[in-house]
Amino acid sequence: MCECCHKTKKRTEEEYKSLTNRLSRIEGQIRGIKGMVERDAYCPDILIQVSAVTAALNAFNKELLSSHIRTCVADDIRDGKDEIIDELVATLQKLMK
């Protein structure tokens, strides 16, 4: 796909570090779960770790969504690009499945 088909967002160094640190921790948790499966860990123990990953992903989504609304959405609305509201609604609907 061409570059013009995708929107991008330049993040502050602080936002970049926060998001990538969260993802690195989640990645580590996933590797831990994989190791548990490989070591034949007890199912409830694995499920509890999966629940922790789910909570971590939800926290990541909240942080990213908050930033998106405060920057991209607000800027587009100020610029008269009301179609961003439809995009936001569609995104929220996907997140709430």
TIDRENLO-454591 format. One record per atom (N, C-alpha, C): atom name; x, y, z; residue in three letters; residue number from 1; chain. Coordinates in nm, 4 decimals, decimal comma. Example, Ala and Ser with C-alpha at 12.3 -4.5 7.8 and 13.67 -1.06 7.14 Angstrom:
! residues 2
+------+----------+----------+----------+------+-----+-------+
: atom :       px :       py :       pz : rest :  nr : kette :
+------+----------+----------+----------+------+-----+-------+
:    N :   1,3190 :  -0,5690 :   0,7800 :  ALA :   1 :     A :
:   CA :   1,2300 :  -0,4500 :   0,7800 :  ALA :   1 :     A :
:    C :   1,3200 :  -0,3300 :   0,7800 :  ALA :   1 :     A :
:    N :   1,2850 :  -0,2250 :   0,7080 :  SER :   2 :     A :
:   CA :   1,3670 :  -0,1060 :   0,7140 :  SER :   2 :     A :
:    C :   1,2900 :   0,0030 :   0,7870 :  SER :   2 :     A :
+------+----------+----------+----------+------+-----+-------+
***
This chain:
! residues 97
+------+----------+----------+----------+------+-----+-------+
: atom :       px :       py :       pz : rest :  nr : kette :
+------+----------+----------+----------+------+-----+-------+
:    N :   0,0842 :  -0,1188 :   0,0000 :  MET :   1 :     A :
:   CA :   0,0000 :   0,0000 :   0,0000 :  MET :   1 :     A :
:    C :   0,0880 :   0,1242 :   0,0000 :  MET :   1 :     A :
:    N :   0,0372 :   0,2276 :  -0,0556 :  CYS :   2 :     A :
:   CA :   0,1136 :   0,3515 :  -0,0634 :  CYS :   2 :     A :
:    C :   0,1092 :   0,4256 :   0,0700 :  CYS :   2 :     A :
:    N :   0,2062 :   0,5125 :   0,0901 :  GLU :   3 :     A :
:   CA :   0,2144 :   0,5898 :   0,2126 :  GLU :   3 :     A :
:    C :   0,0949 :   0,6828 :   0,2295 :  GLU :   3 :     A :
:    N :   0,0372 :   0,7286 :   0,1193 :  CYS :   4 :     A :
:   CA :  -0,0733 :   0,8243 :   0,1265 :  CYS :   4 :     A :
:    C :  -0,2024 :   0,7595 :   0,1765 :  CYS :   4 :     A :
:    N :  -0,2080 :   0,6289 :   0,1845 :  CYS :   5 :     A :
:   CA :  -0,3291 :   0,5590 :   0,2262 :  CYS :   5 :     A :
:    C :  -0,3415 :   0,5488 :   0,3780 :  CYS :   5 :     A :
:    N :  -0,2391 :   0,5869 :   0,4504 :  HIS :   6 :     A :
:   CA :  -0,2389 :   0,5696 :   0,5950 :  HIS :   6 :     A :
:    C :  -0,2082 :   0,7004 :   0,6655 :  HIS :   6 :     A :
:    N :  -0,2868 :   0,7278 :   0,7697 :  LYS :   7 :     A :
:   CA :  -0,2565 :   0,8425 :   0,8534 :  LYS :   7 :     A :
:    C :  -0,1439 :   0,8038 :   0,9481 :  LYS :   7 :     A :
:    N :  -0,0681 :   0,8999 :   0,9914 :  THR :   8 :     A :
:   CA :   0,0365 :   0,8761 :   1,0901 :  THR :   8 :     A :
:    C :   0,0237 :   0,9812 :   1,1989 :  THR :   8 :     A :
:    N :   0,0910 :   0,9582 :   1,3095 :  LYS :   9 :     A :
:   CA :   0,0912 :   1,0551 :   1,4186 :  LYS :   9 :     A :
:    C :   0,2313 :   1,0627 :   1,4761 :  LYS :   9 :     A :
:    N :   0,2830 :   1,1807 :   1,4842 :  LYS :  10 :     A :
:   CA :   0,4120 :   1,2031 :   1,5486 :  LYS :  10 :     A :
:    C :   0,3865 :   1,2149 :   1,6987 :  LYS :  10 :     A :
:    N :   0,4457 :   1,1238 :   1,7761 :  ARG :  11 :     A :
:   CA :   0,4261 :   1,1235 :   1,9203 :  ARG :  11 :     A :
:    C :   0,5416 :   1,1941 :   1,9893 :  ARG :  11 :     A :
:    N :   0,5117 :   1,2502 :   2,1051 :  THR :  12 :     A :
:   CA :   0,6196 :   1,3092 :   2,1850 :  THR :  12 :     A :
:    C :   0,7097 :   1,1963 :   2,2325 :  THR :  12 :     A :
:    N :   0,8304 :   1,2306 :   2,2712 :  GLU :  13 :     A :
:   CA :   0,9240 :   1,1307 :   2,3226 :  GLU :  13 :     A :
:    C :   0,8660 :   1,0622 :   2,4461 :  GLU :  13 :     A :
:    N :   0,8011 :   1,1397 :   2,5314 :  GLU :  14 :     A :
:   CA :   0,7402 :   1,0853 :   2,6535 :  GLU :  14 :     A :
:    C :   0,6295 :   0,9850 :   2,6196 :  GLU :  14 :     A :
:    N :   0,5424 :   1,0214 :   2,5259 :  GLU :  15 :     A :
:   CA :   0,4339 :   0,9307 :   2,4868 :  GLU :  15 :     A :
:    C :   0,4904 :   0,8045 :   2,4219 :  GLU :  15 :     A :
:    N :   0,5883 :   0,8214 :   2,3353 :  TYR :  16 :     A :
:   CA :   0,6515 :   0,7072 :   2,2679 :  TYR :  16 :     A :
:    C :   0,7091 :   0,6108 :   2,3706 :  TYR :  16 :     A :
:    N :   0,7845 :   0,6639 :   2,4670 :  LYS :  17 :     A :
:   CA :   0,8471 :   0,5792 :   2,5692 :  LYS :  17 :     A :
:    C :   0,7423 :   0,5083 :   2,6535 :  LYS :  17 :     A :
:    N :   0,6384 :   0,5797 :   2,6915 :  SER :  18 :     A :
:   CA :   0,5342 :   0,5207 :   2,7743 :  SER :  18 :     A :
:    C :   0,4652 :   0,4052 :   2,7021 :  SER :  18 :     A :
:    N :   0,4289 :   0,4283 :   2,5777 :  LEU :  19 :     A :
:   CA :   0,3598 :   0,3241 :   2,5005 :  LEU :  19 :     A :
:    C :   0,4506 :   0,2047 :   2,4728 :  LEU :  19 :     A :
:    N :   0,5736 :   0,2308 :   2,4324 :  THR :  20 :     A :
:   CA :   0,6634 :   0,1190 :   2,4014 :  THR :  20 :     A :
:    C :   0,7021 :   0,0415 :   2,5274 :  THR :  20 :     A :
:    N :   0,7150 :   0,1119 :   2,6411 :  ASN :  21 :     A :
:   CA :   0,7432 :   0,0411 :   2,7663 :  ASN :  21 :     A :
:    C :   0,6271 :  -0,0501 :   2,8047 :  ASN :  21 :     A :
:    N :   0,5053 :  -0,0005 :   2,7902 :  ARG :  22 :     A :
:   CA :   0,3882 :  -0,0847 :   2,8186 :  ARG :  22 :     A :
:    C :   0,3879 :  -0,2075 :   2,7283 :  ARG :  22 :     A :
:    N :   0,4142 :  -0,1862 :   2,6007 :  LEU :  23 :     A :
:   CA :   0,4135 :  -0,2989 :   2,5064 :  LEU :  23 :     A :
:    C :   0,5248 :  -0,3982 :   2,5365 :  LEU :  23 :     A :
:    N :   0,6391 :  -0,3496 :   2,5786 :  SER :  24 :     A :
:   CA :   0,7485 :  -0,4400 :   2,6147 :  SER :  24 :     A :
:    C :   0,7110 :  -0,5262 :   2,7350 :  SER :  24 :     A :
:    N :   0,6450 :  -0,4647 :   2,8342 :  ARG :  25 :     A :
:   CA :   0,6005 :  -0,5431 :   2,9496 :  ARG :  25 :     A :
:    C :   0,4971 :  -0,6473 :   2,9083 :  ARG :  25 :     A :
:    N :   0,4045 :  -0,6083 :   2,8206 :  ILE :  26 :     A :
:   CA :   0,3024 :  -0,7020 :   2,7725 :  ILE :  26 :     A :
:    C :   0,3684 :  -0,8155 :   2,6949 :  ILE :  26 :     A :
:    N :   0,4649 :  -0,7810 :   2,6128 :  GLU :  27 :     A :
:   CA :   0,5386 :  -0,8823 :   2,5365 :  GLU :  27 :     A :
:    C :   0,6052 :  -0,9824 :   2,6312 :  GLU :  27 :     A :
:    N :   0,6632 :  -0,9319 :   2,7386 :  GLY :  28 :     A :
:   CA :   0,7241 :  -1,0192 :   2,8375 :  GLY :  28 :     A :
:    C :   0,6213 :  -1,1092 :   2,9049 :  GLY :  28 :     A :
:    N :   0,5050 :  -1,0532 :   2,9347 :  GLN :  29 :     A :
:   CA :   0,3984 :  -1,1330 :   2,9949 :  GLN :  29 :     A :
:    C :   0,3547 :  -1,2446 :   2,8995 :  GLN :  29 :     A :
:    N :   0,3431 :  -1,2131 :   2,7728 :  ILE :  30 :     A :
:   CA :   0,3039 :  -1,3141 :   2,6735 :  ILE :  30 :     A :
:    C :   0,4085 :  -1,4250 :   2,6662 :  ILE :  30 :     A :
:    N :   0,5363 :  -1,3863 :   2,6648 :  ARG :  31 :     A :
:   CA :   0,6423 :  -1,4876 :   2,6641 :  ARG :  31 :     A :
:    C :   0,6339 :  -1,5752 :   2,7896 :  ARG :  31 :     A :
:    N :   0,5999 :  -1,5124 :   2,9023 :  GLY :  32 :     A :
:   CA :   0,5836 :  -1,5877 :   3,0262 :  GLY :  32 :     A :
:    C :   0,4707 :  -1,6885 :   3,0170 :  GLY :  32 :     A :
:    N :   0,3610 :  -1,6490 :   2,9566 :  ILE :  33 :     A :
:   CA :   0,2474 :  -1,7401 :   2,9387 :  ILE :  33 :     A :
:    C :   0,2870 :  -1,8552 :   2,8469 :  ILE :  33 :     A :
:    N :   0,3575 :  -1,8242 :   2,7414 :  LYS :  34 :     A :
:   CA :   0,4033 :  -1,9294 :   2,6508 :  LYS :  34 :     A :
:    C :   0,4898 :  -2,0294 :   2,7263 :  LYS :  34 :     A :
:    N :   0,5794 :  -1,9781 :   2,8100 :  GLY :  35 :     A :
:   CA :   0,6649 :  -2,0649 :   2,8901 :  GLY :  35 :     A :
:    C :   0,5831 :  -2,1515 :   2,9849 :  GLY :  35 :     A :
:    N :   0,4775 :  -2,0935 :   3,0410 :  MET :  36 :     A :
:   CA :   0,3908 :  -2,1710 :   3,1306 :  MET :  36 :     A :
:    C :   0,3263 :  -2,2875 :   3,0563 :  MET :  36 :     A :
:    N :   0,2795 :  -2,2600 :   2,9349 :  VAL :  37 :     A :
:   CA :   0,2184 :  -2,3660 :   2,8537 :  VAL :  37 :     A :
:    C :   0,3224 :  -2,4729 :   2,8223 :  VAL :  37 :     A :
:    N :   0,4408 :  -2,4288 :   2,7858 :  GLU :  38 :     A :
:   CA :   0,5485 :  -2,5237 :   2,7526 :  GLU :  38 :     A :
:    C :   0,5889 :  -2,6087 :   2,8729 :  GLU :  38 :     A :
:    N :   0,5744 :  -2,5534 :   2,9934 :  ARG :  39 :     A :
:   CA :   0,6100 :  -2,6273 :   3,1161 :  ARG :  39 :     A :
:    C :   0,4897 :  -2,7004 :   3,1757 :  ARG :  39 :     A :
:    N :   0,3795 :  -2,7040 :   3,1006 :  ASP :  40 :     A :
:   CA :   0,2579 :  -2,7729 :   3,1460 :  ASP :  40 :     A :
:    C :   0,2049 :  -2,7167 :   3,2777 :  ASP :  40 :     A :
:    N :   0,2044 :  -2,5851 :   3,2897 :  ALA :  41 :     A :
:   CA :   0,1524 :  -2,5213 :   3,4108 :  ALA :  41 :     A :
:    C :   0,0028 :  -2,5507 :   3,4255 :  ALA :  41 :     A :
:    N :  -0,0440 :  -2,5376 :   3,5461 :  TYR :  42 :     A :
:   CA :  -0,1842 :  -2,5620 :   3,5799 :  TYR :  42 :     A :
:    C :  -0,2718 :  -2,4567 :   3,5120 :  TYR :  42 :     A :
:    N :  -0,3802 :  -2,5018 :   3,4518 :  CYS :  43 :     A :
:   CA :  -0,4675 :  -2,4137 :   3,3713 :  CYS :  43 :     A :
:    C :  -0,5093 :  -2,2852 :   3,4431 :  CYS :  43 :     A :
:    N :  -0,5594 :  -2,2920 :   3,5672 :  PRO :  44 :     A :
:   CA :  -0,5991 :  -2,1668 :   3,6333 :  PRO :  44 :     A :
:    C :  -0,4835 :  -2,0678 :   3,6490 :  PRO :  44 :     A :
:    N :  -0,3631 :  -2,1185 :   3,6690 :  ASP :  45 :     A :
:   CA :  -0,2475 :  -2,0284 :   3,6798 :  ASP :  45 :     A :
:    C :  -0,2241 :  -1,9545 :   3,5479 :  ASP :  45 :     A :
:    N :  -0,2379 :  -2,0258 :   3,4381 :  ILE :  46 :     A :
:   CA :  -0,2222 :  -1,9638 :   3,3058 :  ILE :  46 :     A :
:    C :  -0,3340 :  -1,8629 :   3,2831 :  ILE :  46 :     A :
:    N :  -0,4558 :  -1,9007 :   3,3152 :  LEU :  47 :     A :
:   CA :  -0,5702 :  -1,8110 :   3,2947 :  LEU :  47 :     A :
:    C :  -0,5555 :  -1,6812 :   3,3736 :  LEU :  47 :     A :
:    N :  -0,5007 :  -1,6890 :   3,4927 :  ILE :  48 :     A :
:   CA :  -0,4792 :  -1,5679 :   3,5726 :  ILE :  48 :     A :
:    C :  -0,3777 :  -1,4769 :   3,5036 :  ILE :  48 :     A :
:    N :  -0,2737 :  -1,5354 :   3,4460 :  GLN :  49 :     A :
:   CA :  -0,1740 :  -1,4551 :   3,3739 :  GLN :  49 :     A :
:    C :  -0,2331 :  -1,3946 :   3,2469 :  GLN :  49 :     A :
:    N :  -0,3193 :  -1,4704 :   3,1798 :  VAL :  50 :     A :
:   CA :  -0,3863 :  -1,4172 :   3,0603 :  VAL :  50 :     A :
:    C :  -0,4748 :  -1,2991 :   3,0997 :  VAL :  50 :     A :
:    N :  -0,5412 :  -1,3104 :   3,2133 :  SER :  51 :     A :
:   CA :  -0,6238 :  -1,2003 :   3,2618 :  SER :  51 :     A :
:    C :  -0,5389 :  -1,0760 :   3,2884 :  SER :  51 :     A :
:    N :  -0,4195 :  -1,0958 :   3,3418 :  ALA :  52 :     A :
:   CA :  -0,3291 :  -0,9827 :   3,3664 :  ALA :  52 :     A :
:    C :  -0,2875 :  -0,9165 :   3,2363 :  ALA :  52 :     A :
:    N :  -0,2632 :  -0,9973 :   3,1322 :  VAL :  53 :     A :
:   CA :  -0,2275 :  -0,9421 :   3,0012 :  VAL :  53 :     A :
:    C :  -0,3451 :  -0,8638 :   2,9428 :  VAL :  53 :     A :
:    N :  -0,4639 :  -0,9178 :   2,9576 :  THR :  54 :     A :
:   CA :  -0,5835 :  -0,8490 :   2,9090 :  THR :  54 :     A :
:    C :  -0,5974 :  -0,7126 :   2,9770 :  THR :  54 :     A :
:    N :  -0,5761 :  -0,7082 :   3,1080 :  ALA :  55 :     A :
:   CA :  -0,5829 :  -0,5817 :   3,1814 :  ALA :  55 :     A :
:    C :  -0,4744 :  -0,4853 :   3,1325 :  ALA :  55 :     A :
:    N :  -0,3549 :  -0,5376 :   3,1061 :  ALA :  56 :     A :
:   CA :  -0,2454 :  -0,4528 :   3,0572 :  ALA :  56 :     A :
:    C :  -0,2767 :  -0,3975 :   2,9185 :  ALA :  56 :     A :
:    N :  -0,3351 :  -0,4798 :   2,8325 :  LEU :  57 :     A :
:   CA :  -0,3740 :  -0,4323 :   2,6992 :  LEU :  57 :     A :
:    C :  -0,4845 :  -0,3272 :   2,7088 :  LEU :  57 :     A :
:    N :  -0,5787 :  -0,3476 :   2,7998 :  ASN :  58 :     A :
:   CA :  -0,6843 :  -0,2482 :   2,8194 :  ASN :  58 :     A :
:    C :  -0,6258 :  -0,1158 :   2,8672 :  ASN :  58 :     A :
:    N :  -0,5283 :  -0,1214 :   2,9565 :  ALA :  59 :     A :
:   CA :  -0,4632 :   0,0013 :   3,0038 :  ALA :  59 :     A :
:    C :  -0,3891 :   0,0702 :   2,8899 :  ALA :  59 :     A :
:    N :  -0,3239 :  -0,0083 :   2,8045 :  PHE :  60 :     A :
:   CA :  -0,2565 :   0,0470 :   2,6869 :  PHE :  60 :     A :
:    C :  -0,3586 :   0,1172 :   2,5969 :  PHE :  60 :     A :
:    N :  -0,4711 :   0,0493 :   2,5706 :  ASN :  61 :     A :
:   CA :  -0,5759 :   0,1074 :   2,4862 :  ASN :  61 :     A :
:    C :  -0,6291 :   0,2383 :   2,5453 :  ASN :  61 :     A :
:    N :  -0,6492 :   0,2412 :   2,6759 :  LYS :  62 :     A :
:   CA :  -0,7001 :   0,3629 :   2,7404 :  LYS :  62 :     A :
:    C :  -0,6021 :   0,4782 :   2,7225 :  LYS :  62 :     A :
:    N :  -0,4744 :   0,4509 :   2,7426 :  GLU :  63 :     A :
:   CA :  -0,3734 :   0,5559 :   2,7278 :  GLU :  63 :     A :
:    C :  -0,3683 :   0,6068 :   2,5837 :  GLU :  63 :     A :
:    N :  -0,3675 :   0,5140 :   2,4882 :  LEU :  64 :     A :
:   CA :  -0,3593 :   0,5530 :   2,3473 :  LEU :  64 :     A :
:    C :  -0,4860 :   0,6256 :   2,3030 :  LEU :  64 :     A :
:    N :  -0,6022 :   0,5767 :   2,3444 :  LEU :  65 :     A :
:   CA :  -0,7287 :   0,6402 :   2,3068 :  LEU :  65 :     A :
:    C :  -0,7383 :   0,7803 :   2,3648 :  LEU :  65 :     A :
:    N :  -0,6982 :   0,7957 :   2,4894 :  SER :  66 :     A :
:   CA :  -0,7003 :   0,9274 :   2,5524 :  SER :  66 :     A :
:    C :  -0,6135 :   1,0258 :   2,4751 :  SER :  66 :     A :
:    N :  -0,4945 :   0,9835 :   2,4403 :  SER :  67 :     A :
:   CA :  -0,4048 :   1,0686 :   2,3633 :  SER :  67 :     A :
:    C :  -0,4639 :   1,1023 :   2,2268 :  SER :  67 :     A :
:    N :  -0,5231 :   1,0017 :   2,1630 :  HIS :  68 :     A :
:   CA :  -0,5831 :   1,0214 :   2,0305 :  HIS :  68 :     A :
:    C :  -0,6938 :   1,1271 :   2,0361 :  HIS :  68 :     A :
:    N :  -0,7795 :   1,1167 :   2,1363 :  ILE :  69 :     A :
:   CA :  -0,8902 :   1,2121 :   2,1480 :  ILE :  69 :     A :
:    C :  -0,8376 :   1,3521 :   2,1766 :  ILE :  69 :     A :
:    N :  -0,7401 :   1,3614 :   2,2658 :  ARG :  70 :     A :
:   CA :  -0,6867 :   1,4930 :   2,3049 :  ARG :  70 :     A :
:    C :  -0,6077 :   1,5612 :   2,1925 :  ARG :  70 :     A :
:    N :  -0,5526 :   1,4824 :   2,1028 :  THR :  71 :     A :
:   CA :  -0,4691 :   1,5420 :   1,9976 :  THR :  71 :     A :
:    C :  -0,5371 :   1,5312 :   1,8612 :  THR :  71 :     A :
:    N :  -0,5345 :   1,4155 :   1,8024 :  CYS :  72 :     A :
:   CA :  -0,5834 :   1,3970 :   1,6654 :  CYS :  72 :     A :
:    C :  -0,7293 :   1,4399 :   1,6485 :  CYS :  72 :     A :
:    N :  -0,8158 :   1,3880 :   1,7358 :  VAL :  73 :     A :
:   CA :  -0,9586 :   1,4179 :   1,7234 :  VAL :  73 :     A :
:    C :  -0,9837 :   1,5658 :   1,7475 :  VAL :  73 :     A :
:    N :  -0,9283 :   1,6188 :   1,8553 :  ALA :  74 :     A :
:   CA :  -0,9498 :   1,7610 :   1,8864 :  ALA :  74 :     A :
:    C :  -0,8962 :   1,8508 :   1,7752 :  ALA :  74 :     A :
:    N :  -0,7780 :   1,8199 :   1,7240 :  ASP :  75 :     A :
:   CA :  -0,7200 :   1,9014 :   1,6167 :  ASP :  75 :     A :
:    C :  -0,8062 :   1,8972 :   1,4906 :  ASP :  75 :     A :
:    N :  -0,8527 :   1,7771 :   1,4534 :  ASP :  76 :     A :
:   CA :  -0,9353 :   1,7652 :   1,3329 :  ASP :  76 :     A :
:    C :  -1,0678 :   1,8385 :   1,3490 :  ASP :  76 :     A :
:    N :  -1,1288 :   1,8307 :   1,4664 :  ILE :  77 :     A :
:   CA :  -1,2546 :   1,9035 :   1,4893 :  ILE :  77 :     A :
:    C :  -1,2302 :   2,0536 :   1,4784 :  ILE :  77 :     A :
:    N :  -1,1213 :   2,1012 :   1,5385 :  ARG :  78 :     A :
:   CA :  -1,0883 :   2,2444 :   1,5279 :  ARG :  78 :     A :
:    C :  -1,0666 :   2,2871 :   1,3832 :  ARG :  78 :     A :
:    N :  -1,0136 :   2,1933 :   1,3025 :  ASP :  79 :     A :
:   CA :  -0,9885 :   2,2219 :   1,1603 :  ASP :  79 :     A :
:    C :  -1,1117 :   2,2002 :   1,0732 :  ASP :  79 :     A :
:    N :  -1,2253 :   2,1677 :   1,1350 :  GLY :  80 :     A :
:   CA :  -1,3490 :   2,1486 :   1,0598 :  GLY :  80 :     A :
:    C :  -1,3625 :   2,0122 :   0,9949 :  GLY :  80 :     A :
:    N :  -1,2800 :   1,9171 :   1,0328 :  LYS :  81 :     A :
:   CA :  -1,2840 :   1,7821 :   0,9753 :  LYS :  81 :     A :
:    C :  -1,3718 :   1,6928 :   1,0635 :  LYS :  81 :     A :
:    N :  -1,5019 :   1,7133 :   1,0527 :  ASP :  82 :     A :
:   CA :  -1,5967 :   1,6427 :   1,1387 :  ASP :  82 :     A :
:    C :  -1,6037 :   1,4927 :   1,1114 :  ASP :  82 :     A :
:    N :  -1,5490 :   1,4465 :   0,9998 :  GLU :  83 :     A :
:   CA :  -1,5495 :   1,3021 :   0,9707 :  GLU :  83 :     A :
:    C :  -1,4691 :   1,2239 :   1,0741 :  GLU :  83 :     A :
:    N :  -1,3849 :   1,2935 :   1,1488 :  ILE :  84 :     A :
:   CA :  -1,3087 :   1,2270 :   1,2545 :  ILE :  84 :     A :
:    C :  -1,4020 :   1,1687 :   1,3599 :  ILE :  84 :     A :
:    N :  -1,5176 :   1,2289 :   1,3785 :  ILE :  85 :     A :
:   CA :  -1,6134 :   1,1779 :   1,4768 :  ILE :  85 :     A :
:    C :  -1,6634 :   1,0407 :   1,4349 :  ILE :  85 :     A :
:    N :  -1,6948 :   1,0241 :   1,3059 :  ASP :  86 :     A :
:   CA :  -1,7372 :   0,8927 :   1,2564 :  ASP :  86 :     A :
:    C :  -1,6255 :   0,7899 :   1,2729 :  ASP :  86 :     A :
:    N :  -1,5027 :   0,8317 :   1,2479 :  GLU :  87 :     A :
:   CA :  -1,3880 :   0,7414 :   1,2652 :  GLU :  87 :     A :
:    C :  -1,3734 :   0,7006 :   1,4110 :  GLU :  87 :     A :
:    N :  -1,3895 :   0,7966 :   1,5022 :  LEU :  88 :     A :
:   CA :  -1,3790 :   0,7684 :   1,6446 :  LEU :  88 :     A :
:    C :  -1,4896 :   0,6728 :   1,6891 :  LEU :  88 :     A :
:    N :  -1,6112 :   0,6966 :   1,6441 :  VAL :  89 :     A :
:   CA :  -1,7229 :   0,6083 :   1,6794 :  VAL :  89 :     A :
:    C :  -1,6959 :   0,4666 :   1,6288 :  VAL :  89 :     A :
:    N :  -1,6495 :   0,4538 :   1,5056 :  ALA :  90 :     A :
:   CA :  -1,6188 :   0,3212 :   1,4496 :  ALA :  90 :     A :
:    C :  -1,5089 :   0,2527 :   1,5309 :  ALA :  90 :     A :
:    N :  -1,4079 :   0,3280 :   1,5695 :  THR :  91 :     A :
:   CA :  -1,2990 :   0,2729 :   1,6501 :  THR :  91 :     A :
:    C :  -1,3519 :   0,2254 :   1,7855 :  THR :  91 :     A :
:    N :  -1,4334 :   0,3059 :   1,8513 :  LEU :  92 :     A :
:   CA :  -1,4907 :   0,2676 :   1,9797 :  LEU :  92 :     A :
:    C :  -1,5771 :   0,1433 :   1,9681 :  LEU :  92 :     A :
:    N :  -1,6537 :   0,1337 :   1,8602 :  GLN :  93 :     A :
:   CA :  -1,7371 :   0,0146 :   1,8399 :  GLN :  93 :     A :
:    C :  -1,6508 :  -0,1115 :   1,8258 :  GLN :  93 :     A :
:    N :  -1,5396 :  -0,0985 :   1,7569 :  LYS :  94 :     A :
:   CA :  -1,4488 :  -0,2137 :   1,7429 :  LYS :  94 :     A :
:    C :  -1,3860 :  -0,2509 :   1,8760 :  LYS :  94 :     A :
:    N :  -1,3506 :  -0,1507 :   1,9560 :  LEU :  95 :     A :
:   CA :  -1,2907 :  -0,1768 :   2,0860 :  LEU :  95 :     A :
:    C :  -1,3875 :  -0,2416 :   2,1837 :  LEU :  95 :     A :
:    N :  -1,5167 :  -0,2173 :   2,1652 :  MET :  96 :     A :
:   CA :  -1,6170 :  -0,2671 :   2,2589 :  MET :  96 :     A :
:    C :  -1,6764 :  -0,4017 :   2,2195 :  MET :  96 :     A :
:    N :  -1,6201 :  -0,4667 :   2,1218 :  LYS :  97 :     A :
:   CA :  -1,6713 :  -0,5981 :   2,0797 :  LYS :  97 :     A :
:    C :  -1,6468 :  -0,6996 :   2,1872 :  LYS :  97 :     A :
+------+----------+----------+----------+------+-----+-------+
***
